[in-house]
Amino acid sequence: MSDATVGRGPTPLTAADARSLPTWRAAYSDRTAWLMAVFSQLAYVPFADDQVHPGRGMPKALRGEGWAELDPFLLPGGFEVRATFNAGDVQTFLAVNPEEFAVLAFRGTANWGDWKIDLNAGRIPMPGFEAVRIHRGFWAAFEDSAKDIQEAVDKYVPSGLGLYITGHSLGGALAQIASAVLERDNLAACYTFGSPRVATAEFDVRVKCPHYRIVNHWDLVPGVPLPMLWWGYRHTGDPRLLTGARPEEALRHDNNVAVRLLIDLLSALRWLATHDFSAVDDHMIWSYRDLLKYIATARVQPSKPHRAAI
């Protein structure tokens, strides 16, 4: 793993990072979780955080050299950006290392404008999965770019190369939808970080791609959309909970029901009072990244022989 200094800035990849993943592993992996958090953070890099929301179908303004801002972080790991997408609420890049795997990473939530999509919270039948009722706003955002994303994956990710899908916050919701729409034999897994609810419980039954839903302690965003429970929205996937400043493992369960409901209530009250989630450290992608790197590193230390490397 790279030895980048812990902090808020994104982490450059190395060739060793690219080779460290269990090949096409559908089961949960600490190393994969950490690396997908790195990719999720990189999806923010080409964009300024404080820009006004562009409106449906319109692009966000790129900063500096645009998508080329990713090159210093991806190229050392053998990855190249093969396709980019920038329309409305969907900012995504497809990175490919032809010797290892490919990643489709969705940018998440940077400001209140990005969360306006959550107000469009009515449920609709999900095309192709009619038994599933999905968040209208999340689906509409993904649908604007769905055809282009599918064509790019078909073109740049051959059947002999594993594909991971990932995203943080709002990007996690879009990643879950992508994992359903892009179903194929080489779809390895979907990793999300601090994702809101996306659909009804049938999503878990109908969608085949393994989904690992990672929640950092008191992160409030998994408590949305609002209203959540009484409209039938449910979290899906395999939840992994990060607790404490130096966790030894990602727990294989979410908070107990009473604690989770309390967090959801706090989420609702905070949203009503401030319309802002960004001040909560537990939600920040670099917090996920650093904790997951600590876990992945600790689990391969020879001083802890009782823990098997994953």
N, C-alpha and C positions, 0 to 999 in steps of 0.2 A: 504493500500500500504506500501511496505517497505520504511524505512526512510534512505536508503543508501545515503551517502554523494554525492552530485553532483560532477562529475569528469569523467575522461576518462575510468576508470575501469568498468568492468561489474557489474551488480546488482544481488545479490542473491535473489531468490524468497522466499516467505513465504506462509504458508497455506492460509492466508487471501487473498493474491494475486490470488491464484488459484481459490478461491471461488468468486472473485469479478466480474467475467465476466457475462454479461447477457447470459443465457444458449443458446448456438447455435444461437447466434444473427446474422442474415444475414445483418441487417442494421448496419451502421457505429456506433462504440462505442469508446469514448475517452479512456476508461479504456482498451479496447481490443487493441487499437492502441499502447498505451504505453507498454503493456505487450508483444505484438509482436515485438516491437523495442528491448525490453530486450532479447527476444529469438534470434533475428537477430544478436545482438552483441555477444551472447554466441556462435554462430556458428564460430566466429573467435578464440575463446579461445584455442583450442587444437593445433593451428598452429603458427609457427614463421612467422612474416610478411615479412622478408627480404630474404626468400629462393628463389632460381631460379625456374621458372615455370617448372613443371616436364614433360610436353608433354602430348599429348592426351592419355587418358586411364591410365596414370601412377599416382601413389599416391603422394600427398604432404607429406613431413616429418612431423610427429607428434612430439610435444615437451613434455618433462616431462613425465607424466603418460598418455599421449595421451587423448583419449576420456574421461577417468576417471577424467580429469581436470574439467569436467562439474559437477561432483557430488556435490561439495559444494554449487553450485548455484541452482541446480535443486531439490535435495532431500528434502531440507526444505519446498519446495512448493508441495511436494507429487508427483513429476515427476521422472520417471526413463527413461534413454536412452535405448530404445528397439532395435534400429537399427542405424547403421552409414554407411556412404558412402563416399568414398575418391578416386576419379578417375579423373585425368585431371583437368577440371575447376569446377567439382562438388564436393563440400565438404558439407555434409548435415547430420543432425541427426534427428531422430524421437523420441520425448519425449512423454511419456504417463502418465497421471494421471487418473487412471481408474474410479475415482469418479467424475471427472470434464470434461476434454477434452484432446485431443492430438494435438501436434504441429510438423509440418515438417518445419525445419528452414534451409535455405540455406546460406552458407557463401558468403560474397561479395568480393569486390575488395580491395586488400591490397597493390599492387605494380603494376608497369608497365607490368610485365610479365602476370599478370592476365588480362590485357586489350588487349593482343594480339588477343584474340578471336574476338574482335570487328572489326579487319581488314577483317575478313571473312564475309563481310556484304552483300553478294548477297542474293537474296530472292529465296526461294523454296516453293513449295506447302507443307502445313503442313499435315502430315499423319493423317488421321481421320477427317481432317477439310480442305478438298481440296480447298474450296473457299478462304481460308486464305493463304496469302504469309508471310512466317516467315523468320527471320534472320538466315541464314545458319549456322553461327558459334554458336549461342545460341542453336539452335536445335541439332546440332551435339554434343555439350557438354552434353546436357541433355540426348540424346539418348543413350550414353554410359552407363548410370546408370539407364535408365528408367525401364527396366524389374525388376531389383533388388528392386528399390524403390516401384514399384507397388506391388510386392510380399510381401514386408515388411508391407506396409499399409494394405493389405488384411489380413495379419496374426495377426498384433498387434493392429489394430484399429477396434473393433467390430462395427456393424451397429448402436448400441445404444450409441455410443460415438462420440461427435462432433470432427471434424478435421479442424484445421486452418493451412494455409500454409503461410509462410512469408520469406522475405529476403531483404537484403540491397544491393544497387548498382547492380553489376552483379548478386548477389543472388536474387534480385528482378525480374530480367529478367527470371531466371530459375524458380522462384516461380510461375510466371504467366504461364509458359509452364506447370508446374506440375498441376496447377489448372485446366487446360484443360484436360490433360491426365488422371488425377485421379478423374474425375467426378463420383460422387456417392451421394446418398441421404443425407449422414451425413457430406458432405463437407460444412462447415459453411461459410468461407470467406477466401480471400487472401488479406493480407496487405503487401504492398511494400514501401520501403523507398529509395528515390533517384534513382529510377530505370531508365535505358535507355529505348528507344523504342524497341519493340520486333517484331512487325508484322504490317500488314496492318489493316485498319479500320474494316475489316470483323471479326477480332478476337473478337471485342466487341459484335458483333451480334451473333456469333456462340458459344462462350464460356459462359456457364451458371453460373459458380461460381462468386459471387459478388467479385469485386476487388476494393480495396481502395488504391489509388496511392497517397502517401504523399510526398510532395516536400517542402523542407526547404528553403524558401526565394530565395537566389541567388545560390543555388546548381547548378553546371554546368553539372553534369552527365546526367540529363534528356534530355540534348541537343544532346546526341549521340544515335544511331550510325551515322557515317559519311560515305557517304553523307546520309542525313536523309529524308528531305521532298520530294526531287525530285525522290527518290526511293520508295515513297509510304508509308514509315514508319509513323505510327501515334501512339500517346499515347492513351491508352484505360483505361477503368475503371472510377471510381468516384474520381476525383482529390480533394485533400485536401491540402491547402496551409498554411504553418506556416510562420508568419511574426513577426518580432520584438523580443526583448530579453525576454519578458514575455507575450506571446500571451494569450488572454483569450479564444480563440477557434481556431479550425482548420477550415479555411474558406472553404466554399463549392464550390470553383472554383479555377482554376489555375490563374497565372498572366494573365492580358489581352494580346491579341494577339501581340501587338506591343512590349510589355515588354518581352514576352516569346521569340519572334524572336530575340530580342537584346541579351538575355541570351544565346540562341542557337549560335548566331554568336560569342559571347565571348568564349563559350565553344570550338567552332571550332578553333578559333585563339590560344587559350591556348593550346589545344591539339597539334596543328601543331608546336608550339614553344617549348613545354616542354615534351610532351607525359606523362603528370602527372596531375592527378586530386586530389591527396591525400592531397595537401597543403591547400585545400579550406575547411575552418572550417564548412561551411554550409552543406558539404557533409558527414561529419563524423557521424557515427551511434550514438555516445554518444550525439551529438547535437540533433538529432531527439529524442532520449530517454528522455533527460532532458526536452526539450520543451513539449513533449507530457505528461510527468508526471506532469509538472506544470499545463497544461490545465486540465488534469483529476482531479487533486487535487482541483483546483480553482472552478471547476463546481459543487463540492459537498460541498463547504463551506457554512455553514448556514448564513454567512454574505451576501450572494448573493442569496436571495430567488427567484429571478426572473429567475434564471438559473436552469432548470430541470436537475437532475442527469441522466447521460446516462449510 
